[in-house]
Amino acid sequence: RVLSRNRCFVRNESVIERLAGVDTVVLDKTGTLTEPGAGHADFFGAPLVAAEKALLRELFRPSVHPCAFRIASSLDDSGAPVRLTRFSEQAGMGVEAEWAGGDVMAGSEAFLATRGISIPPMPDVLDGSRVFIAINGEYRGRFEVGVALRNDLEPALKRLSRTLELSVVSGDNDRDQPMLARLLGEAADLRFRCSPAAKLDYVRTLQARGRRVLMLGDGLNDAGALRQSDVGMAVAADLTAFCPASDAILEGAQVARLPNLLAFARRSMHVVYTCFAVSTLYNVVGISFAASGHLNPLVAAILMPISSFSVLFLSITGTRLAAKRSGLN
């Protein structure tokens, strides 16, 4: 109940126990550390006509990738609607579809290369992620999508770095490596241009070292890593929209409260241990009196429900206190 009030929804109570035990946090970048709706989406190439904008808007709209969301939002709706068929998306690579006038695709340079589409040389200087466009088998241009970190994320990452091992695995380029190194600390492991399989393998490598991993991601390219992790937490800008299978779902605006959520999970386990200790002590004392013949059966019948109520009261009160001390509602 406390977690749901703070827009974090767990699959079952065992997730809280596993959250309390994590010692490594692996973060996706785009859509997890960055705000999906923030930043710019600029097109480089011959200006797009209205029909092309409508075509690309329909291509990007079904995609769950934050870059696709940002590009679709930047395209005006002046063109006539376009109906796409055979829409498909390769996680971490790109999207493609057919329409009445031919085919259209968008994604990484490697994705377009698989279809025999060559991309002309361009400067290495990059302000964001690149999404390349091809229409009817011809290179049309590229979008450069800028990113912006979520609000209040810097102090949250610094808090996490004091007690946990932090990593970033991203399918994007390494342009933001200096900024992330400053935020997460020099000890953080930063990996870029990672495929979905590479993210999964990285989590497995950490677990082979005995690490207990919490993975945060927001898209299909994180699904394998989310499932493999000890706790997989899907970050969703819209909780009613599609999320990959995971142990928990966290509203995107609450990512900065991750240290509070982990602290609450640990304190909740302390409450459980305290309740076990009180219950054990209560029963040891009660059995001692009963075994010595000093406990009237009527008194025992009264004390049994009182013991249950006392543990219940302790658990409820302790949980509320844990939430308050963790800075949660």
Secondary structure, 3 states (H helix, E strand, C coil): CHHHHCCEEECCHHHHHHHHCCCEEEECCCCCCECCCCCCEEEECCCCCHHHHHHHHHHHCCCCCHHHHHHHHHCCCCCCCCCCEEEEEECCCEEEEEECCEEEEEECHHHHHCCCCCCCCCCCCCCCEEEEEEECCEEEEEEEECCCECCCHHHHHHHHHHHCEEEEECCCCCCCHHHHHHHHCCCCEEECCCCHHHHHHHHHHHHHCCCCEEEEECCHHHHHHHHHCCEEEEEECCCCCCCCCCCEEEEHHHHHHHHHHHHHHHHHHHHHHHHHHHHHHHHHHHHHHHHCCCCCHHHHHHHHHHHHHHHHHHHHHHHHHHHHHCCCC
